[in-house]
Amino acid sequence: MQTTFPRLLLNHAAQRPTAAAMREKEYGIWQALQWVELAKMVERLSCGLHQAGLRRGQHMIVIGANRPRLYATMLAAQSIGAIPVPLYQDAAAPECVFPINNAEVSFAFAEDQEQVDKLLEIRDQCPQLQHIYFDDPRGLRNYTEPGLESLDDLLAKGAAFAAQHTEFFGTEVNVAKPDDVAAMFFTSGTTGNPKGVVHTHDSLLNRAKAGADFDRLTSDEDVLAYLPPAWIGQNIFSYAQWLACGYTVNCPESAATVTIDLKEIGPTYYFAPPRVFEGLLTSVMIRMEDAGAIKRRMFHYFMDVARRAGPKKMDGKALSFTDGLLYALGNVLVYGPLRNNLGMSRVRVAYTAGEAIGPDLFSFYRSIGINLKQLYGSTETAVFVCLQPDHEARADTVGVPCTGVEIKVAESGEILVKSPGLLKEYFKNPTATAEVLTADGWYHTSDAGFIDGHGHLKIIDRVKDVGRIRGGINDGAMFAPKYVENKLKFFPHIKEVVAYGDGREKVCVMINIDFDAVGNWAERRNLPYAGYTDLAQKPEVYQLVKECVEKVNADLSVDALLAGSQVSRFLVLHKELDADDGELTRTNKVRRGFIAEKYDVLVDALYGGKTSQFIETQVKFEDGRTGSVSATLRIDDAKTFTQVKAAA
């Protein structure tokens, strides 16, 4: 697709002017924005930004939730050759300093007072940040900061400029070329400063079109845009593919209403990281535990049928007469109402990416008739590298290479990719660019994996994370921490896991319980608790977690490759891992190395044979204050199993 984002916008506005481009929920009512209205808004914003001094090749940060005017601002910047740089709206103010200074940003879009305050807080560290435009004026009436202006004022100035220079907008849009830089995304920065990943119009739109063709997406799709716009996954699904296909993007009223909005919209095309699917399943299981005995028994009976027959049905395979009849009955009584409750009654294609998904979690959704599939990609590859075809979705692969992609496996086991969607460069970082891009165009993914006999790619873990057990009865056995973590996170009572074992004689894990799920479990057993820290250390909770760990160990014992990765010891952390405390990235990936350093006393206690360990940890609250949480953590042993040899 040799074109640009603004040209696609104008094409839709010309061909289907009154069709809904976006919907936004305000005060409980969905408001539609037509393509022709969006194009007019973008024209006025681009004229206003040009008049204010934004020029071709300059960067403009956008920070906020998914909103039509945020998307319009990105398109306006691209229309005059500037480069939008989305930042995470939940990032703390200091986290914004490096991207703003690295990209030499002088223009910013801020959604509301929270984001404005964040930018004003760091303004003395970013002296070049001269212009800040806000969308939501609530709370900002008495702000008198220089360069702070409402988007409404910018639109008014742009409208006046456009009226006097009628050819300006069209001329600027036509100047842009497909290989011009279109956007920059900062990586999550699991180690060191984040890197600015530079993408062109062509690299983003080429992959968006490849993904759309693969799943036969049309302008009739409905998508719910609820993940951070700074995440490349959200940006591709709700921005690049939106403009490539012309479907409708729906923006929820707030993060708190996403579940309700999901049910109201009933998207046909859905995308979420595993954590979201885990959360949805946890909420279902909590409700079922609170249901009456008859309803509970019916649910579990038909879920057994679904586990047996559902995946076969989704893969297009024939069912026995009995299974077919039972599944049809289950669809009326359980699966259909469950899909409706999840907001997925109309979903035709659902994808998960960003992290590996637990096989049991993956199978659950497919078993109830949701076409959940996995894809493989990254910020540097514009997401789409591998996709799973319908009827070929398996929990242990990430699909086949999509159009235009070549894959090879290095001797080290690392996956190398060649694709039209590769990054142009890391901004101002030629050393890092040279480390990942070879002279002949291959990208080093840093992921370890292989192509199976069916042509599907299997990812084991990050190359740097795949290790070996050293010493003991499993000496030399492969250790893949992410695989172990994901198996444990399938259980609704476990929210997060950090696994260690490389270079050691056994595997030990630190676990976060899911406070809502375990709290509900405790209340039904009349088990009192005074908050997360107290609940996490209850003996009954440890027994609950221990049962989960030992079930995973039993599963691992039949895996010839990873039987040595069974968990020997575990503890339940006294606090939830948090991005604000540096323990997770803004995309909720565990920073395993950072956690090992921060909680080194716990790691030593796990491997030192201790049965308890005192720890005190500093935490950051939502209002910016800091405090501390302390507890004496219990450390338990878990039963491990002898490896089960495969039958000859």
MIZAGU-630092 format. One record per residue: z, x, y of N, C-alpha, C in turn. Coordinates in steps of 0.2 Angstrom, whole numbers, plus 5000, padded with zeros to 4 digits. Atoms other than C-alpha are relative to their C-alpha. Example, Ala and Ser with C-alpha at 12.3 -4.5 7.8 and 13.67 -1.06 7.14 Angstrom:
BEGIN
500050044994503950624978500050045006/499949964994503650684995500349965005/
This chain:
BEGIN
500050044994500050005000500050045006/500149954995499350115014500149965007/499950044994500150025029500750025003/499449984997501750025040500449935000/499650065000503249905041499849955006/500250044995502749835058499449964999/500650045001501049795053500049954995/499950055005501649705038500349945003/499750064997502749595049499549965004/500550044997501249555060499549964996/500450035005500249515045500349934998/499650065002501549385039500049955006/499950044994501749315057499349975001/500650034999499849285058499849964994/500250035006499549225040500449944998/499650055002501049115038500649995005/499550004994501949095055500649964999/499450055000503048945051500450014994/499549995006503749005034500650045002/499349974998505549065034500050074998/500049935002505649255035500750014998/499349995002507549255035500449935002/499550054998509049135035500750035001/499349974999510749165042500549945000/499550055000512249065039500550005006/499549994994513249025055500449935000/499550064999514748905056499849954994/500150045006514348845038499349974999/500650035001512548795041499450065000/500649955001510948895036499549995005/500550004994509848935051499450044998/500649965002508048985047499650035006/500449964995507049115057499350014997/500750005003505149095055499750075002/500449944999503949245054499850015007/500349994993503149215071500650015005/499449994995504949205079500250074999/499749935001505449365071499550055003/500549954997503849455077500150005007/499950004992504149395095500750035002/499449964999505949455094499950084999/500249935001505349625087499650035006/500449984994504049635101500550015006/499549994994505449605115500550064999/499549945001506649725107499750075001/500449935000505349865105499950015007/500249984993504849845123500650015004/499449984997506649845129500250074998/499849945002507049995119499650065003/500449954996505550085126500150015007/499949994993505950045143500750035001/499449974999507750105140499950084998/500149935001507050275135499950024992/500149985007506850275116499350024998/500749975000505350375111499850014992/500349985006504250415096500450064997/499749945003505150525083500850015001/499250004999506950495090500349954995/499650045005508250425079500549945003/499650064997509250255082500449984994/499650025006510750215071500149925001/499950075000511050035066500650004995/499450005004512749995059500349925001/499850075000513349815054499849974993/500250045006513149685040499349985001/500750035000511449605035500049945005/500150054995510949505050499350005003/500650004998509249455056499850055006/500149964994509449545073500150074998/500049935002509949705064499350024997/500649995003508349695054499550015005/500550004995507349655069500150065004/500049944996508049805078499750064996/500349955004507549915064499250005000/500850014999505749845065499850025007/500249984993505749865084500050085001/500049924999506250055083499450024996/500649985003504850075070499449995003/500650024997503649985080499850055006/500249954995503750115094500150074997/500049935003503850265082500650034999/499349975001505750285082500249994993/499750005007506750305066500749974999/499350035001508150185061500450044995/499549975004509650265053500649964998/499550055001510750135045500650044997/499349975002512650185043500449954997/499650055003513950105032500549975005/499650034995514849975042500750004998/499349995001516450005033500350075000/499849934999516450195036500550005006/499649994994517850255047499750045005/500349974994517450315064499850084999/500249935001517550505060499450014995/500549995004516350485046499349995003/500750014997514950435058499850065005/500149944995515150595069499450044997/500549955003514150705057499349975000/500650035000512650585055499749995007/500250014993512550545074499850075003/500249944997512550725079499550044996/500649965004511450795065499449975002/500650034999510150665069499950005008/500149994993510350695088499949935003/500150074998510650505091500249985007/499850024994510650435108500049925001/500050085000510350245104500349984994/499650035006511450135093500049935000/499950075001511449955087500749994996/499350015003513249895083500049925000/500050075001513449725076500549965004/499450044997515149675084500550055003/499549964997516749735092500250054996/499749955004517349825077499550065000/500549945001515749935076500050035007/500049974994515749955095500650055001/499449964999517550015095500050074996/500149945005517150135081499550065004/500549954997515650215091500450035007/499649974993516750225108500550054998/499449965002518150305098499750084999/500349935001516950455094499550025005/500549994995515950455109500150075003/499949934997516750615116499850054995/500249955005516250705100499249994999/500750015000514450635102499749995007/500150014993514050665120499349975001/500750024999512150625117499949924999/500150075002512550445112500149965007/500050034993512050355128500049935000/500150075000511550185123500349964994/499750045005512550055113499849935001/500250074999511849885110500449964995/499650045005512949745102499749934999/500350075002512449585094500549945001/499550054999514049485093500550015006/499749984994514849475110500849985000/499350025001516549405104500550065001/499549954999517949515111499850065004/500349944996516849625122499949985007/500150024993516849525138500250055005/499749964994517949645148499850084998/500249935001517149805141499650035005/500449974994516449915155499750074999/500249945001515950065146499250025002/500749984998514350155153499550004994/500450005005512850125142500149944995/499950055004513549975133499749935002/500450054998512449825133499949954995/500150045005512149665124499350004998/500750005003510649635113499649945004/500350054996510349475123499750035007/500249974994510149575139499450054999/500649955002508949705130499449954999/500550045001507949555124499749975006/500350034993507749485142499650055003/500449944996507249655149499350014996/500649995004506049675134499449945001/500550054999505249505137499750005007/500349994993504949545156499550064999/500549945001504149715151499449974996/500650025004503049625138499549965003/500450054996502449495150499650045005/500449964995501849635162499650054996/500449965004501149745148499849974993/500250055005500349625136499750044994/500349965005499449765126500550054997/499549945002500949885124500250004993/499750015007501749815108499450014994/500649995005500049805098499850075000/500349934999499449975104500550054996/499549965003501150055098500049994993/500050015008501149975081499450034997/500649975003499350035078500050075000/500049925000499750215083500350024993/499649985006500950225068499550014994/500349995006500250305052500449994994/499550005006500850275034500450064998/499649945002501350455032500550025006/499549994995502450445048500749984997/499350025003504350445045500249935003/499950074999504950275044500849985000/499350015000506850285041500350064997/499649955003508250405036500649974997/499450025003509650375024500550064998/499549945001511250485023500349984993/499750015007511850515005500749995001/499350024999513550465001500550075000/499649944999514150655001500650004996/499449995004515250664986500350075000/499749934999515350854990499750025007/500249984993515250915008499749955004/500250054995514350835022499449964997/500650045003513050695018499350045003/500749974998511150745019499649945002/500450054997509950645029499350004995/500650015005508550585016499449975005/500550024996506950575026499449964996/500550045004505650435020499549985005/500650034996503950385026499949934999/500250075001503250215028499749994993/500350005006502150255013500450014994/499649985005503450325002500549944998/499650065001504550165004499649944998/500450065001503250035004499650014993/500349995006502350114989500449984994/499550015006503850104978500249925000/499950074999504249924985499549964997/500550045003502549864980500050024992/500049995007502649954963500549964996/499550045003504249864959499849935000/500250075000503549694965499549994995/500550015004502049714955500350004992/499750005007503049754939500349944998/499750075002504049594940499749945003/500450064997502749484948500349965005/499750034994503649454964499549975004/500450034995502949334976500449985007/499750034994503249254993500549954999/499550065001504249114985500750024998/499349985002505749224980500549995006/499450014995507449194988500550064998/499649945001508549354990500649995004/499450004996510349364996500250075002/499949934997510649515007500750015002/499250004999512549555005500350074999/499849945001512649735001499950045007/500149964994512749875015499350025001/500749984999511049905023499950075000/500049935001511450085023499850034993/500249985007511250085004499349994999/500750005001509450124999499849944996/500250055004509549994986499949935003/500050064996509949854998499450005005/500649994995508649925010499349994997/500750015003507249924997499949924998/500150075002507649744990499949955006/500050054994507949665007499750025006/500449984994506849755019499350024997/500749985001505449855011499649954995/500450055004505049724997500049945003/500050064996505449585009499350005004/500650004996504049645020499350014996/500549995005502949695005499849934997/500150065004503049524997500049945005/499950064995503549405012500449954997/499550065002504949315003500549995005/499550024996506449245011500750044999/499349965001508049355014500549965003/499450054998509649255016500650055002/499449964998511149335026500649964999/499450035000512849275021500450005007/499650014994514049215034500550065001/499549945000515349355030500150024993/499849985007515949455015500449964996/499550055004517249325011499649944997/500450065002515849195009499550014995/500649985004514649284998500049964993/500050045006515149194982499849935001/500250074998514949024990499350005002/500750004998513349074998499550024994/500449985006512649144982499849934996/500150065003512848974974499649955004/500450044996512148884989499250025000/500749974999510548994990499749994993/500349995007510249014971499550055000/500649954999509249174973499650004993/500550005006507749194961500050084998/500049935001507849384963500750035002/499349994998509549464963500150084998/499949935001510149644964500850025002/499349984999511949714962500250064996/499749945004512849874957500549974994/499650025005513849864941500749975002/499450034997515449834951500049935001/500150074998514849674957500049954994/500050035006514449614940500650004996/499349995003516149674934500449955003/499650044996516949574948499949934998/500150075001516049414944500249984993/499850025007516449424925500850005000/499350005000518249464929500349935003/499850064997518349304940499949944995/500150055005517649204926500550004994/499550005005518849264913500749985002/499350024997520349234925500049924999/500050074999519749054927500149974992/499950025007519549034908500750014997/499349995003521249104904500549945003/499650064997521948964916499849934998/500250075003520948824907500449984995/499650035005521648704895499750034993/500249975007521648754876499449984997/500750035003520148644871499450045003/500649974996519048714885500050074998/500049935001519648894881499750014993/500249995007519248874862499249995000/500750025000517548794866499650065003/500349944997517148944878499950054995/500149945004517549074866499649994993/500550025006516648984851499350015002/500749994998515048974861499850075002/500149934998515249144868499850054994/500249965006515249214850499349984998/500750025002513649114847499550045005/500449964995512949194863499950074999/500049935002513349364858499550024994/500449995006512449344842499349985001/500750035000510949244847499750015007/500350004993510749264866499550065001/500449944999510049444867499349994996/500750025004508749394853499649965004/500450054997508249244863499750035007/500349974994508049344879499550054999/500549955002507049474870499449974997/500550035003505849344864499949994993/500050005007506349354846500249934997/499950075002506449194835500750004997/499350015002508149124831500049964994/500050045005508649044815500149935002/499950074998508748854815500749985002/499350014998510648854816500250035006/499949964994510748984829499749975006/500450044995509448894839500349945003/499650064999510348734838500650015004/499349994997512048804842499950035007/500149974993511348904857499849955005/500250054996510448754864500649965002/499450044998512148654863500450045005/499649964995513048804871499750015007/500450004993511748804885500249945004/499850074997512248624889500750005002/499250015000514148644887500350065004/499749944997514448824893499550055004/500449954996513048944898499749975006/500350034994512148824910500549995006/499550004995513748784919500350065003/499849934998514248964919499550035005/500549974995512649024927500049965006/499950044994512848884940500650035004/499449974996514548944944500050075002/500249934997513949124946499550005005/500550004995512649064957499350034998/500649975003511249124945499649954996/500450055004510448964939499350015001/500749994998508849004948499750084999/500249935001508849194944499450014995/500649985004507149254937500150074997/500049935001507449434938500750025003/499449974997509149524941500050074998/500049925002509349714942500750025002/499449974998510849824942499850085000/500249934999510750004948500650045004/499549964996511750144957500550034995/499549975005512950174942499849974993/500150035007512750154923500449944999/499650065002513349984917500250004993/499750015007514449954902499649964996/500450045004513449894887500249934999/499750075001514649754884499949955006/500150044994514449694902499349985000/500850025000512549704901499949954995/500150055005512549604885500249945002/499750064998513649474892499549965004/500550044995512449424906499449984996/500650015003510949434895500149944995/499950045006511749334881500149925003/500050074997512049184893499449985004/500650034998510249174898499850035007/500249964994510249294914499650064998/500549945001508749414914500250065004/499749944997509849564919499650064997/500349945002508949724918500250065004/499849944997509249904923499450045003/500549964997508250014934500350075002/499849934998508350204938499750035006/500249974994508150284954500550035005/499549974995509050364969499749995007/500250004993508950374988499450055001/500649954999507750524986499449984997/500650035003506550424975499849945002/500150074998506550264985500149954995/499750045005507450184971499550004993/500350015006506050144959499650064996/500349955005505750274945499949974993/500150045006506050174929500249935001/499850075000506149984926499949984993/500050035006506449884911499649944999/500550065001505049764905500449944998/499750065003505549584901499950014992/500050005008505949574882500250074998/499949935002506349764882500650035004/499549984997507949774891500650024995/499549985005509249874882500650045004/499449974997511049934887500050075001/499949935000510750114883499450045003/500549974997509150144892499949975007/500150034993508550124910499249995001/500750035000506750074906499450065000/500649955000504950154907499850025007/500249984993504250244921499549955003/500450054997503450124933499350045003/500749984998501650144941500150065005/500049944995501350314949500550064998/499549955001502850404941499950044994/500049955005502850554930500750034999/499349975001504450614921499950054994/499949955005504850774911500750025000/499349985001506450844904500050085000/500049935000506851024908500450024994/499749975005507551144895500849985000/499250024999509351104902500149934999/499850075001509150924899499949965006/500150034994508850884917499449965001/500650044998507650744922499750025006/500449984994506250794933499549945001/500450064998505250664943499450025005/500549994995503550664951499849935002/500150074998503250504962499750005007/500250014993502350434977500649985005/499450024996504150384983500550055001/499549944999504950554984500150015008/499849984993505850605000499550055003/500449954996504850705013500450065000/499649944999506350815016500749985001/499350024997508250825019500050035007/500149984993508350825038500450065002/499849944998508650995045500450044995/499649965006509151065028499450024995/500549975004507651165021500350034994/499749975006508851255009500149944994/499950065004509351085001499449974997/500750035002507551025001499750044995/500349965004506951174992500450004993/499650015006508351154979499849944995/500250065004507750984974499349994999/500750015000505850984977499750074998/500449945002504751114968499450005004/500649994997503251184975499449954998/500550055002502151074964500249934999/499850074999503050914968500449974996/499550035005504350894955500749995003/499350014997506050824960500550004995/499449995004507650884952500549945001/499650064999508650724949500850024999/499349985002510250814943500349964994/499850045005510350684929499850034993/500249985006510350734911499849944995/500250065005509450624898499450024996/500549985004507950614887499649934999/500450065001506450494883500049984992/499950025007506750394867499349994997/500650015004505450354853499649945003/500450064997504950194863499850015007/500349984993504550284879500549985005/499550024996506150224887500550065002/499649954997507250344898500749994998/499350005001509050374892500450055005/499649954996510250444905500750014997/499349995003511850524898500550015005/499549994994512750584914499750045005/500249954996512550694928500050074997/500049935003512050874923500650035000/499449964999513550944931500649974997/499550035003514650824923500150004992/500049995007514150834905500350064998/499649945002515350954897500150004992/499849995007516051004880500750014999/499350005002517750984872500150074997/499949935003518451164869500750004997/499450005004519751184856500249944996/499850065004520651064844499549984995/500550025005519750964831499349985002/500750024997518350914842499650065004/500249954996517951084848499250005000/500750005000516151094854499749935001/500250074999515950904855499749995007/500250024994514950834869500549955004/499650044996515950754883499649975006/500450034995515050624895500549955004/499450044997516450564907499849935003/500350064998515350424915500049954995/500150055006514950344898500749984998/499350025002516850344894500349955005/499750044994517350274911499649935000/500350065000516050134910500249954994/499850045006516550074892500749975002/499350034998518350054899499949955005/500050054995517849964914499749934999/500250075002517049824904500649955000/499450055001518749754901500249985007/499850034994519249634915500650025003/499449974997520949714917500050075003/500149934998520249884921499550005006/500550004994519449914938499650065001/500349934999519150104939500350044995/499749955005519350254928499750065002/500249944999519250434930500250044994/499949975007519050534914499950085001/500049935000519350724911500050024993/500149975007518950834896499650065000/500549945000517650964900500450075000/499649945001518351134894500749994997/499450015003519851054887500049984993/500050015008520451014869500049924999/500050075001520550824872499849975007/500250044994520050684884500649965003/499550044997521250604896499749965006/500250054994521050464909500549985004/499650044995521750394925499749945001/500350065000521550214926500349965006/499850054995521650084940499949934997/500150075003522049904934499749965006/500350054995521149754942500649965002/499450034998522549684952500049935000/500050075001521949504952500049984993/500050025007521549504934500750014996/499449995004523149584928500649965003/499550054997524149484941500049934997/500050075003523549324934500250004993/499850005007523849384916500850015000/499349994999525649434922500449935001/499750074998526049264930500049954995/500150045005525449174915500650014995/499549975005526749274905500750005004/499450004997528149244918500350075001/499849935000528149434921500050015008/499949994993528849464939499750075002/500249944997528149604950500050005008/499950004993528249664968499450045003/500549974997526549724972499650044994/500449965005525249844964500350054996/499649945003526349994961500549984995/499550025005527649894952499749974994/500350035005526449794942499650054995/500449945004525449954936500450034996/499649965004526950034929500549954995/499650045004527649884919499850024992/500249985007527749924900499549954997/500550055003526849764896499350015002/500749994997525349814907499850074996/500249945003525349984899499849994992/500250025006525249904882499349965000/500650034999523849794888499450055001/500549954999522849944894499950044994/500149965007523250044878499549974995/500450045005522449904868499250015002/500749994998520849924879499850074998/500249935002520850114877499850014993/500149995007521050104858499449964998/500650045002519649974857499450055001/500649954998518450104866500050064995/500049945004519050244855499749984993/500350035007518550134839499350005001/500750014999516850104847499750075000/500249934999516650294851500050034993/499949965007517150344833499349994996/500650015004515450274827499450035003/500549974996514450364840500050074998/500049935003513850524832500050055006/500049964994513550604849500650015004/499450004996515150554858500649984997/499450025003516450524845500650055002/499549954997517350684852500349985006/499850024994517550594868500549955000/499450055001518950474862500550025005/499549984995520350464875500750014996/499449995003521950544869500649985004/499450024995523150514884499749965006/500250034994523050404899500749985004/499550034995524050344914499749955004/500250054995523950194926500250035007/499949984993523850254944500449955004/499550044996525150194957499649975006/500450034994523750144970499350004998/500750015001522050084970499650065003/500549954997520650214973499749975005/500350034994519950194990499650055004/500449954996518550265000500350025006/499649974994519650275015500450054999/499649945002520750395006499650054997/500449955002519250495001499950004992/500050005008519350454982499449974998/500650035002517750344982499550025005/500550004995516150364991499949935003/500150064997515550225002499649954995/500450045005514450164987500549994994/499550025005516050154977499950054993/500149965005515650304966500650055000/499449965000517150404960499950075002/500149934998517350574968500550044995/499649975005518050654952500350075001/499749934998518250834958500549995005/499550014995519150774974500749974997/499450035003520350664963500450054996/499749945005520650814951500550045005/499649964996521250914966500649965003/499550044997522250774975500549984995/499550025005523150724959500050054994/499949955005523250894951500650004996/499450005004525050864946500049954995/500050055005524550714936499550024995/500449975005523150804927500450054996/499649955003524350944923500549964995/499650045004525550814916499749974994/500450025005524250734906499950054994/500249955005523750894897500650044998/499449965002525550964897500449974996/499650045004526150834886500649965002/499550044997527350754898500049924999/500050075001527850574896500149965007/499950044993528150534915499950065005/500149954994527750614932500149965006/499950034994528350574949499450035005/500549984995527050574963500149965006/500050034994526950534981499350015004/500750004997525250494990500049975006/500150034993524750475008499449954999/500550055000523750315011499849985007/500250024994522750255025499949925000/500150075000522850065030499449985004/500650034997521449955036500150015008/500049994993522149965054500150075003/500149934998522050155054500750034999/499349975001523950185051500050034993/499949965007524450305037500749994998/499350015003525950285025500050044994/500049975007526450345008500249954995/499950045006526550274991500350054994/499749955005527750354978500249964993/499850035007528150314959500050054995/499949965006528650394943499549964995/500650035004527050364932500250024993/499949995008527250334913499350034998/500649975004526050434902500049994993/500050035007525550364885499450044996/500549985005524650424870499649944997/500550055003523150324863499850024993/500249995006522650314845499350025000/500749985001521050404840499849994993/500350025007519950374825499550064998/500549965003519050484813499349985001/500750024999517150494816499849964994/500350045005516250364806499350034999/500749985002514750444797499549954999/500550055001513150354798499850004993/500250015007512550284782499350044999/500649965002511150384773499449955000/
